[in-house]
Amino acid sequence: MITAMTDFIRPTQDSHPRIAEALREGLLTLCATDPALAGAHPGEMLRFVPGRRVVFDGTLDGRPAIFRMAKSDRDAEAFDAEWQELTRAAAAMAQGASAVNRPLVLGAGGRVLAVEHVAGRPLLDLLWSSGTEDRLRWCVRAAHWLAGFTGTTEARAPINRGPWRTWAEEAAARQTHAELAEIEGRVLQKMKKLSRGLREATWRTAICHGDFHPNNLIAAGGRLTGIDLGGSRRAPIYRDIARFLTHMARRGMLPSGQRRFGVDAAAYEAFTTAFAMDEEEATRILPYLICYECLVRVEHPDMSRDRITHARTMAEGLFDDLRQIA
């Protein structure tokens, strides 16, 4: 697993219009090679990861769409895996209040993936403009979205605690903010101690989202639609949960105003309830993956002061609760 520093400064439509236009022309050239993409009209560049992939909005045959263009063989292979997973999930979640954005076309030799552009509001944005009760209800909805997404592929497996601990340790060594490095070093020691107590444990794995944070859920009416499933693969279910909870906490979003293992206590309970976690899962395994998420998300050297403060406060809360169990 690659543990990369978060929030890199990358070219955007506004900051690098010439790059965006050149990439758009490249996408149009690829689309012209495949009749299934003949109706593609890419618009604004949404994201560009140099050497890997570029993402545009636009329309396909008149329907709102998101286009992803692979810039590497690795990402083309990821597109194929994402296509298969989206196809499975779209069928499994076709009814009800939880859904995924539908796959439209995988073409141009597998280097262009077009998916449905979902209308609505990213969940974190919605939470910021909502009152406490609505925030808590949406956290429950998010927990049930994930439980519905993973439920058909769940399986028990021996816990492979070692790699997660190693990845966390490698990431922690790259922390450039001294005030975070100090508290994160203490969290890492607690994670290692907690790891030793999980030697004989099993945990639940499933095909997980892979990048499950609130803005990868789009709210429209009472419906939540998951997007950006490019990282979907079999993993411990607790990793997606830890990602969601940590993402909120490191941005100061605490719907209940209370913490448990550094993250929002009510949101924590929403996920443990939705997944019917037993005591070991809720008090040892999920905290273990929260440690991982806390340490692996290394803040950019130029990150804003408030984000650093939120990250430190979350790590301090996590450490305090870890002292009670490890």
C-alpha positions in Angstrom: 0.0 0.0 0.0 1.2 3.5 -0.8 0.8 5.9 2.1 0.9 9.3 0.5 0.8 12.8 2.0 -2.7 14.2 1.7 -3.9 17.4 0.0 -1.1 17.8 -2.5 -1.4 20.9 -4.6 -2.4 19.6 -8.1 -3.3 21.4 -11.4 -6.9 22.5 -11.6 -9.0 24.0 -14.5 -8.5 27.5 -13.1 -4.8 27.3 -12.1 -3.6 25.6 -15.3 -6.1 26.2 -18.1 -3.6 25.3 -20.9 -2.9 21.9 -19.2 -6.6 21.3 -18.8 -7.3 22.1 -22.5 -4.4 19.8 -23.7 -5.7 17.0 -21.5 -9.3 17.6 -22.8 -8.0 17.3 -26.4 -6.3 14.0 -25.4 -9.5 12.7 -23.9 -11.4 13.6 -27.1 -8.9 11.9 -29.2 -9.2 8.7 -27.2 -13.0 8.9 -27.3 -12.9 9.2 -31.1 -11.4 5.7 -31.3 -14.5 4.1 -29.7 -18.1 4.3 -31.1 -19.5 3.8 -27.6 -17.8 7.2 -26.6 -18.8 9.0 -29.8 -21.3 11.1 -27.9 -18.8 12.2 -25.2 -18.5 15.9 -24.6 -16.0 16.6 -21.7 -16.3 19.9 -20.0 -14.3 21.2 -17.0 -11.3 19.4 -15.6 -12.2 18.3 -12.0 -8.9 16.6 -11.0 -5.5 15.8 -12.4 -3.1 13.4 -10.8 0.0 13.8 -13.0 1.2 10.6 -14.6 -1.9 8.7 -13.4 -5.4 10.0 -14.3 -7.5 13.0 -15.2 -11.1 13.6 -14.4 -13.6 15.7 -16.4 -17.3 16.4 -16.1 -19.4 16.6 -19.2 -22.1 14.7 -21.0 -22.3 11.4 -22.8 -25.1 11.1 -25.3 -26.8 14.1 -23.6 -26.6 12.6 -20.1 -24.5 14.2 -17.3 -21.4 12.1 -16.9 -18.0 12.0 -15.3 -15.1 10.9 -17.5 -11.8 9.4 -16.2 -8.8 9.0 -18.4 -6.0 6.7 -17.4 -2.5 8.1 -17.9 -0.8 4.8 -16.8 -1.3 1.1 -17.3 -1.9 0.7 -13.6 -4.8 3.1 -13.6 -6.3 1.4 -16.7 -6.2 -1.9 -14.7 -7.9 0.0 -11.9 -10.6 1.2 -14.3 -11.4 -2.4 -15.2 -11.7 -3.4 -11.5 -13.9 -0.3 -10.8 -16.2 -1.1 -13.8 -16.8 -4.6 -12.5 -17.4 -3.4 -8.9 -19.7 -0.6 -10.0 -21.7 -3.1 -12.2 -22.1 -5.4 -9.2 -22.9 -2.7 -6.7 -25.4 -0.9 -9.0 -27.4 -4.1 -9.4 -27.2 -4.9 -5.7 -28.3 -1.4 -4.6 -30.8 -0.6 -7.4 -33.7 -0.2 -4.9 -34.0 1.8 -1.7 -32.4 5.0 -0.3 -28.8 3.9 -0.9 -27.1 3.7 -4.4 -23.9 4.0 -6.3 -23.3 6.1 -9.4 -24.1 3.9 -12.4 -21.3 2.8 -14.8 -21.9 4.0 -18.4 -19.0 3.0 -20.6 -15.5 1.5 -20.2 -13.9 2.1 -23.6 -11.0 3.3 -25.7 -9.0 0.1 -24.8 -10.0 0.4 -21.2 -8.4 3.9 -20.8 -11.6 5.9 -20.5 -14.2 5.2 -17.9 -17.5 7.1 -18.0 -19.9 7.0 -15.0 -23.1 8.8 -14.1 -22.7 12.3 -12.7 -24.9 12.3 -9.6 -26.8 15.5 -8.8 -27.0 16.6 -5.1 -24.8 17.8 -2.3 -21.6 16.2 -1.0 -22.5 14.9 2.5 -19.8 16.9 4.4 -21.0 20.1 2.8 -24.5 19.3 3.8 -23.5 18.5 7.4 -21.9 21.9 7.7 -25.2 23.6 6.8 -27.4 21.3 9.0 -28.5 21.4 12.6 -27.3 18.8 15.2 -30.3 16.4 14.8 -30.0 16.4 11.0 -26.3 15.8 11.2 -26.8 12.8 13.4 -29.5 11.4 11.2 -27.2 11.7 8.2 -24.4 9.9 10.0 -26.8 7.0 10.7 -27.8 7.1 7.0 -24.1 7.0 6.0 -23.5 4.0 8.2 -26.4 2.1 6.7 -25.1 3.0 3.2 -21.8 1.3 3.9 -23.4 -1.7 5.6 -25.6 -2.1 2.6 -22.6 -1.8 0.2 -20.4 -4.3 2.0 -23.1 -6.7 3.3 -23.3 -9.1 0.3 -19.5 -9.7 0.2 -18.7 -10.0 4.0 -16.6 -12.8 5.2 -14.6 -13.7 8.4 -10.8 -13.9 8.1 -7.8 -14.0 10.4 -6.7 -10.5 11.2 -3.6 -9.4 9.3 -2.6 -6.7 11.7 1.0 -6.4 10.7 0.8 -4.5 7.4 -1.5 -1.8 8.8 0.9 -1.2 11.7 3.9 -1.0 9.3 2.1 1.4 6.9 1.1 3.6 9.8 4.7 3.6 11.2 6.1 4.5 7.8 3.7 7.4 7.4 4.3 8.7 10.9 8.0 9.0 10.1 7.1 11.5 7.4 5.2 13.9 9.6 6.6 17.4 9.2 4.6 19.1 11.9 6.4 18.8 15.2 3.2 19.2 17.3 1.6 16.3 15.4 4.7 14.2 15.4 4.8 14.2 19.2 1.2 13.1 19.8 1.2 10.7 16.8 4.3 9.0 18.1 2.4 8.2 21.3 -0.6 7.0 19.3 1.7 4.7 17.3 3.1 3.1 20.6 -0.5 2.5 21.7 -1.3 1.0 18.3 1.6 -1.4 18.6 0.4 -2.5 22.1 -3.1 -2.9 20.8 -1.8 -4.9 17.9 -0.2 -7.5 20.2 -3.6 -8.1 21.9 -5.1 -9.0 18.5 -2.8 -11.8 17.5 -5.5 -14.5 17.7 -8.4 -12.4 16.5 -10.5 -12.6 13.4 -12.2 -9.7 11.6 -14.8 -9.1 8.9 -13.6 -8.3 5.4 -15.7 -7.3 2.4 -15.4 -5.5 -0.9 -15.1 -2.0 0.5 -15.3 1.5 -1.0 -11.6 2.2 -0.5 -12.0 6.0 -0.1 -15.1 6.3 2.1 -15.4 9.8 3.3 -18.5 12.1 3.6 -17.9 14.0 0.3 -17.9 10.7 -1.6 -21.6 10.4 -0.6 -24.0 12.6 -2.5 -27.2 13.5 -0.8 -30.4 14.2 -2.9 -33.7 14.3 -1.0 -33.5 11.3 1.3 -31.1 9.3 -1.0 -27.4 8.8 -0.6 -25.3 7.8 -3.6 -21.7 6.6 -3.3 -19.2 7.9 -5.8 -15.5 7.5 -6.6 -15.3 3.7 -6.1 -11.9 3.4 -7.8 -10.3 2.0 -4.7 -12.9 -0.8 -4.1 -11.2 -4.1 -3.1 -11.4 -6.6 -0.3 -10.4 -5.1 3.0 -11.4 -5.1 6.6 -14.8 -3.3 6.9 -13.4 -1.2 9.8 -11.0 0.6 7.5 -13.8 2.4 5.5 -15.5 3.3 8.8 -12.3 4.6 10.3 -11.7 6.7 7.1 -15.1 8.3 7.3 -14.9 9.1 11.0 -11.3 10.4 10.9 -12.0 12.6 7.8 -14.8 14.3 9.8 -12.8 14.7 13.0 -9.7 16.1 11.3 -11.9 18.9 9.9 -13.7 19.7 13.1 -17.0 18.1 12.2 -18.3 16.6 15.5 -22.1 16.3 15.2 -22.7 15.2 18.8 -19.9 17.4 20.3 -18.6 14.3 22.1 -15.6 12.2 21.2 -14.8 8.5 21.3 -11.3 7.4 20.2 -10.8 10.9 18.9 -13.8 10.9 16.5 -17.4 11.9 17.0 -19.0 9.6 19.6 -22.5 9.4 18.1 -21.2 8.8 14.6 -19.0 6.0 16.1 -22.1 4.5 17.6 -24.0 4.8 14.4 -21.4 2.6 12.6 -21.0 0.0 15.4 -24.8 -0.3 15.5 -25.3 -0.5 11.7 -22.7 -3.3 11.5 -23.9 -5.0 14.7 -20.3 -5.1 16.0 -19.4 -7.2 19.0 -17.3 -5.9 21.9 -13.9 -6.8 20.4 -14.8 -5.2 17.1 -16.2 -2.0 18.7 -13.6 -1.5 21.4 -10.4 -2.9 19.9 -10.5 -3.6 16.2 -12.2 -0.4 15.0 -9.8 1.7 17.3 -6.9 -0.1 15.7 -7.9 1.0 12.2 -8.7 4.5 13.5 -5.0 4.6 14.7 -4.0 3.6 11.2 -6.1 6.4 9.6 -4.9 9.0 12.1 -1.2 8.2 11.3 -1.4 7.4 7.6 -3.0 10.8 6.6 0.1 12.9 6.8 -0.8 16.5 6.6 0.8 18.7 3.9 3.6 20.9 5.2 1.6 24.0 4.1 -1.7 22.8 5.7 -3.8 25.5 7.3 -3.5 26.2 11.0 -7.0 25.1 11.8 -6.5 21.7 10.1 -3.4 21.1 12.1 -5.3 22.0 15.3 -8.1 19.6 14.5 -5.6 16.8 13.6 -3.8 17.3 17.0 -7.1 17.4 19.0 -8.3 14.2 17.3 -5.0 12.5 18.0 -5.0 13.6 21.6 -8.6 12.3 22.1 -7.6 9.0 20.5 -4.6 8.6 22.7 -6.6 9.3 25.8 -9.1 6.6 25.1 -6.4 4.1 23.9 -4.9 4.4 27.4 -8.0 2.8 28.8 -7.6 -0.4 26.6 -3.9 -0.7 25.7 
